[in-house]
C-alpha cells in the first residue's frame, strides 16, 4: 500500500477587496505550477498565493504576475519563520 501525503499552504492574512475569481485564480495557479513542474509543496503554496492576491484585486481577473505571487510567498515565509 502506498503512503498518502497531504500538503497545506502557508496562511495568508489580507483584506478582501473582491471575492469573485478567487477559485479561478487558485486553479490557474495550480495549473501553472503543474506545467512548470514545481515540487508539490511549492505547487500548493503558489496556487494559494495566487488566490490570495486575486482577493485583493477588484474585478474577476487575476492580473498578478509570477513575480508578484512569488514575492508574496517570500514575504509570507519570512513572517511565519
C-alpha positions as CSV (number, residue, x, y, z in Angstrom):
1,X,0.0,0.0,0.0
2,X,1.4,3.4,-1.0
3,X,1.8,6.1,1.6
4,X,-0.5,9.1,1.1
5,X,0.9,12.6,1.6
6,X,-1.1,15.8,2.0
7,X,0.2,19.3,1.7
8,X,-1.0,22.5,3.4
9,X,-0.3,26.0,2.2
10,X,1.0,28.9,4.2
11,X,-1.6,31.0,5.9
12,X,-2.2,34.5,4.4
13,X,-3.8,37.4,6.1
14,X,-5.2,40.1,3.9
15,X,-8.2,42.4,3.4
16,X,-10.6,41.0,0.8
17,X,-11.4,43.6,-1.9
18,X,-13.3,41.3,-4.2
19,X,-14.2,37.6,-3.7
20,X,-15.1,37.0,-7.4
21,X,-12.4,35.0,-9.2
22,X,-10.6,33.6,-6.1
23,X,-11.3,30.0,-7.1
24,X,-10.4,30.6,-10.7
25,X,-7.1,32.2,-9.6
26,X,-6.3,29.2,-7.4
27,X,-7.0,26.8,-10.3
28,X,-4.9,28.9,-12.7
29,X,-2.0,29.0,-10.2
30,X,-2.3,25.2,-9.7
31,X,-2.3,24.5,-13.4
32,X,0.7,26.9,-14.0
33,X,2.7,25.3,-11.1
34,X,2.0,21.8,-12.5
35,X,3.0,22.9,-16.0
36,X,6.2,24.3,-14.6
37,X,6.8,21.1,-12.6
38,X,7.0,22.7,-9.2
39,X,7.5,20.5,-6.2
40,X,4.2,19.5,-4.6
41,X,4.6,21.9,-1.6
42,X,5.5,24.8,-3.8
43,X,2.6,24.0,-6.1
44,X,0.1,24.3,-3.3
45,X,1.7,27.4,-1.9
46,X,1.8,29.1,-5.4
47,X,-1.8,28.3,-6.1
48,X,-2.9,29.6,-2.7
49,X,-0.8,32.8,-3.0
50,X,-2.4,33.4,-6.5
51,X,-5.8,33.1,-5.0
52,X,-4.9,35.4,-2.0
53,X,-3.6,38.1,-4.4
54,X,-6.7,37.9,-6.5
55,X,-8.8,38.6,-3.5
56,X,-7.0,42.0,-3.2
57,X,-7.9,43.0,-6.8
58,X,-11.2,44.4,-7.9
59,X,-12.8,42.5,-10.8
60,X,-12.9,38.9,-11.9
61,X,-9.4,38.6,-13.5
62,X,-6.2,37.9,-11.7
63,X,-3.7,40.3,-13.2
64,X,-0.8,39.2,-10.9
65,X,2.5,38.1,-12.4
66,X,4.5,35.1,-11.4
67,X,7.0,37.6,-9.8
68,X,4.2,39.2,-7.6
69,X,3.0,35.8,-6.5
70,X,6.5,34.6,-5.6
71,X,7.1,37.9,-3.8
72,X,4.1,37.3,-1.6
73,X,5.4,33.7,-0.9
74,X,8.8,35.1,0.1
75,X,7.3,37.7,2.4
76,X,4.9,35.2,4.0
77,X,7.7,32.7,4.7
78,X,9.8,35.5,6.3
79,X,6.9,36.5,8.5
80,X,6.0,32.9,9.5
81,X,9.5,31.8,10.5
